[in-house]
Amino acid sequence: MSYIIDFQPVGRRGPCPEGGTLLDAARALGVDLASVCGGVGSCGRCRVQLVTGELTPVTVNEEAELTAEELARGYRLACLAEPLSDCRISVPSESLTALQRTQVEGLEVPVAVEPSVASYVVALDPPTLEDLRGDDERLCQAVHAAIGIPVRLSDLEVARLATAALRRLNWRARVVLREDEIIHVAAADAPWLGLAVDIGTTKIAAYVVDLGTGQTLAARGAMNPQIAYGEDVIARLMYADKGPDEAARLAALLADELSRLAADACAEIGAQATDIVDAVIVGNTAIHHLFLRLPVRQLAEAPYVPAVRAAVDVKAREVGLRIAAGAYVHLLPNIAGYVGADHVAMLLATGVADATETTLAIDIGTNTEICLAHRGRLTSLSCASGPAFEGAHITFGMRAAPGAIERVRIADGRVEIKTIGDEPPVGVCGSGILDAMAQLRLAGVLDGRGRLTGPQVRQANGDAEFVLADENRSGNGRAITVTQHDIRELQLAKAAIRSGIEALLADAGITAADLRRVIIAGAFGTYIDVGSAMTVGLLPVLPHERITQVGNAAGTGARLALISRAQRRKAQAIAHSVRYLELARTPKFMRSFAEAMYLK
Amino acid sequence: MSYIIDFQPVGRRGPCPEGGTLLDAARALGVDLASVCGGVGSCGRCRVQLVTGELTPVTVNEEAELTAEELARGYRLACLAEPLSDCRISVPSESLTALQRTQVEGLEVPVAVEPSVASYVVALDPPTLEDLRGDDERLCQAVHAAIGIPVRLSDLEVARLATAALRRLNWRARVVLREDEIIHVAAADAPWLGLAVDIGTTKIAAYVVDLGTGQTLAARGAMNPQIAYGEDVIARLMYADKGPDEAARLAALLADELSRLAADACAEIGAQATDIVDAVIVGNTAIHHLFLRLPVRQLAEAPYVPAVRAAVDVKAREVGLRIAAGAYVHLLPNIAGYVGADHVAMLLATGVADATETTLAIDIGTNTEICLAHRGRLTSLSCASGPAFEGAHITFGMRAAPGAIERVRIADGRVEIKTIGDEPPVGVCGSGILDAMAQLRLAGVLDGRGRLTGPQVRQANGDAEFVLADENRSGNGRAITVTQHDIRELQLAKAAIRSGIEALLADAGITAADLRRVIIAGAFGTYIDVGSAMTVGLLPVLPHERITQVGNAAGTGARLALISRAQRRKAQAIAHSVRYLELARTPKFMRSFAEAMYLK
């Protein structure tokens, strides 16, 4: 015998098998009720409201997960409540499985929330003279009984904390599992959070994510503190190679900064860093090795091989990251010495790995990685573009902060500028310097070889320069200029990237016109004027609609790998499938680079 | 087609299948050739000598494992050499599987050497511009190719060391595996050693073992440095419970002492502590918790439950033990708060778990654990015997060192003593004090309630005392005596142990006469006069041939678990099968204890 269940407002109606729960009935009828805990009454996600009919009595778990008011209004957990008559059930929209949409500007990546850790609330029998089991087996056996799978408490640090926690919590606790390992014991009402981090050579982006819903609750940015030991990674590799103390110092700088970001982001949402039970970190191979204190000398010498290329799972505390004591950090796999886990994350977030049409993805940074997806094959390379587009080594270069010139137009010899926050100009950020270069070329002030010429060019400090904002307009009393030296730096940077693009096209035997889609990732790439990029030859000339500018795709990729086991597996597959193209070994590379120096 | 192989001098003869190795042929014919590495040519244990016939050419591995002279004399590795004709093969006796006999005085435990780690020598292709694999996958793939099983390099610390080691060793190395994890990379000719430690409340015994042969190469003893924080474990538990710093201090004392013992023992055999790739540690539950920095308060309060009762596998470096960076330490499981892993090890070494006749096993120490094996069931309890038998709290008590009185006889009122090293007496050790008590009772100087009486008893310092050696015989100018106070201490100690024995007998519904065998383990137990022990009532009166005195059985158990996976599994089974008897809850315990105070 069975009862008829009518799910509202989704409008599904059908029988519930005898002894089955409302969740069983919902699943049979294709009602996508959320169930993070797998139907054991501990996640509270499958709450539904009884409209008419009779259900089995309210269970202890439901009393824990639902408020008295909710219970009074007929709310129940579908995984625990069984019908005792025909029923009409109202399903709140928040109880329906929603694909989590993770935003990258211009892209949307839908993934099912299925993190690498799982959370359950369990109640234990306290020890007595008749029940002298150790705390370890008492906990493991309670979890085993609750979820039907044997588990282990193999981390001593978790065991150390569990003994006190279980007594403090009166033997009822939230237990977080990673595979069959208990990694965290906390109060039943504690949040369980994840941390995703993209460590760039220059900047760090950190995200705190609710692992139950997949939603990003807080985001934080900071400078990479290793900058004090070198703006580029080579200088840092050299420093770390001096000895174990130096390597430890660089690693600790990052670990401390990440811990601080995590704590700040958690504080913002009323949580604690110890609520973070899983983390995913991406970065380029050098940053990855510096963070993990892996040997780096072989990264800096031909043939530039990583010490570790495979994905890494390591206890967070082993790498100095202060989150939950038993939590792991997952580092996505690297591809080569100069194409790292951040590139894998970018490919994951932008969907390039699944591209069916010829697609180019560029992550512009101090090191620029480029991937060409063509005929189902992914080929990536890295080019040393340097930090010019981030404002470094540019006379008035600055980061994208208030007062930075971000747009430049030259019309009829008049210079129009736009600054961030419309403040008086104090310098030029990456997108502004690219605009300036393009506009100077279009205005004929810059010749094809990159020389500043003509009456508008003045000499100062032994160099030719062009004034973007004179002393009177400037916010700091100094004229903001673009110098011949700046132009040379920019030419080198854009030539590095462009020759990389050309090497990939040549390798595939295609031309720029064959590119159906170009994805530009990274902070700089998001803000540049695509027209200017084409004018100076940074990008090949293509219809604008083929170009998509996305934000921190690497950070998004890290978040995807955090909230989805499937995405984490996919990252592995991507890393294995990408062919690495060693730029120095491509034919005619030096000629291509020299050609790319020109401004057409 | 197949060739006929004649194995000498074992006298086995039969066909070798085509494409099969000499090892295959030996196995098919029941010749027990040793093969620690599983037949991949890396352990060098299966060496044989070709007498007549032709074999496949000498391989690279054989060149590595055999000397030029051996090769010239026709020595080969049976696992790599394949016959190309009928052959006569001489098998040296050292190449035959010998069961390793581990000595416990009076016992012999034969086990097949099959440690929890395995060692292989592999050669890798160095990286080139055409082969840019990371060091991690280069190593894993080489091992995979050599042994046919996928392996992982998941320990960052091992990965850190491997990158430098592989280059230093010119891409040929000994790789030590634990299950599928690479835990050690070393020179191909480096030894691979194991460490077994029994941490007693008072003493530590450490053994360094060759994991290839199972032989103990060096042994060291030391005092447990935690003694500075309390002679008994309760005082140390109280100290550790004060806070994390105190707990860390006690743990570090042990870890440092163990590291020092390991280094010294290795130095003695020309090896280094970093050659130790596996370790087994046993100790009582309190020592186990103090060493692992586990919470201890619940161990000191009823119902006295361990934080961790299951066996523990933890990276040695995580507990401060300085051996190979990737090595694990295995701690045998505990049974209860006061019956620990050392008891499990003792049961393993003495074979009590397999006893078919009613057997009692006693490990006498500051805490004395007793196990009764009766009708296939093991029941254990613990009694707080105190350190009196180790010489503590005894007026002239001392450890078993030169000048300690170890034997006492009183004949016709004359006292005969024997000292360790036949030095002039300076004190009394455990066996001497037990003898003195028994002889005084037999001489009637001691009455049944334990009072010193009669003309030979003198008063000094407000207490009655009996002189064992007067000022003239003594080595330090002071009379060596046994005082009334000493007798009370000994009565308490022996009553604790004897009432424990009686509780086990009562629980099983048997009497002492039913005991077919009594095993006495521990340093004190090894040296006591069994007759004296019966005279004072420490042991029930039984035919002497039923009593076996063994040495440090716990240390032997640790060694067994080190060299044999099967023994490690067996320890688990023992821990699970032992029923714990809580002495305080046995009926009539206090009465039994009071009765046991008497000297019959």
Contacts between the chains, C-beta under 8 A, distances in Angstrom:
chain1	res1	chain2	res2	distance
A	127	B	298	7.8
A	127	B	303	5.4
A	127	B	305	4.5
A	128	B	303	6.0
A	129	B	302	7.0
A	129	B	303	4.6
A	129	B	582	6.5
A	129	B	585	6.4
A	132	B	303	5.8
A	132	B	304	7.4
A	132	B	305	5.6
A	132	B	336	5.8
A	132	B	337	7.4
A	132	B	580	6.6
A	132	B	582	7.6
A	133	B	305	6.9
A	133	B	309	6.9
A	134	B	305	5.9
A	134	B	306	4.1
A	134	B	307	6.5
A	134	B	308	5.7
A	134	B	309	3.0
A	134	B	310	7.0
A	134	B	334	7.1
A	135	B	298	7.4
A	135	B	305	6.5
A	135	B	306	7.3
A	135	B	307	4.9
A	135	B	308	7.1
A	136	B	306	7.8
A	136	B	307	6.8
A	136	B	308	4.6
A	136	B	309	6.0
A	136	B	310	5.4
A	137	B	309	5.8
A	137	B	310	6.1
A	153	B	308	7.6
A	153	B	310	7.8
A	154	B	312	8.0
A	154	B	313	7.1
A	156	B	292	5.8
A	156	B	293	7.6
A	156	B	294	7.2
A	156	B	308	7.8
A	156	B	312	7.0
A	156	B	314	5.6
A	156	B	318	6.8
A	156	B	319	7.8
A	159	B	294	6.3
A	159	B	307	6.0
A	159	B	308	5.3
A	160	B	293	6.5
A	160	B	294	5.8
A	160	B	295	6.2
A	160	B	307	7.4
A	162	B	307	7.7
A	163	B	294	7.1
A	163	B	295	4.1
A	163	B	298	6.4
A	163	B	307	4.2
A	164	B	295	6.0
A	167	B	298	7.6
A	292	B	156	5.8
A	293	B	156	7.5
A	293	B	160	6.4
A	294	B	156	7.2
A	294	B	159	6.3
A	294	B	160	5.8
A	294	B	163	7.1
A	295	B	160	6.2
A	295	B	163	4.1
A	295	B	164	5.9
A	298	B	127	7.8
A	298	B	135	7.4
A	298	B	163	6.4
A	298	B	167	7.6
A	302	B	129	7.0
A	303	B	127	5.4
A	303	B	128	6.0
A	303	B	129	4.6
A	303	B	132	5.9
A	304	B	132	7.4
A	305	B	127	4.5
A	305	B	132	5.6
A	305	B	133	6.9
A	305	B	134	5.9
A	305	B	135	6.5
A	305	B	138	8.0
A	306	B	134	4.0
A	306	B	135	7.2
A	306	B	136	7.7
A	307	B	134	6.5
A	307	B	135	4.9
A	307	B	136	6.8
A	307	B	159	6.0
A	307	B	160	7.3
A	307	B	162	7.6
A	307	B	163	4.2
A	308	B	134	5.7
A	308	B	135	7.1
A	308	B	136	4.6
A	308	B	153	7.5
A	308	B	156	7.8
A	308	B	159	5.3
A	309	B	133	6.8
A	309	B	134	3.0
A	309	B	136	6.0
A	309	B	137	5.8
A	310	B	134	7.0
A	310	B	136	5.4
A	310	B	137	6.0
A	310	B	140	8.0
A	310	B	153	7.8
A	312	B	154	7.9
A	312	B	156	7.0
A	313	B	154	7.0
A	314	B	156	5.6
A	318	B	156	6.8
A	319	B	156	7.7
A	334	B	134	7.0
A	336	B	132	5.7
A	337	B	132	7.3
A	580	B	132	6.6
A	582	B	129	6.5
A	582	B	132	7.6
A	585	B	129	6.3
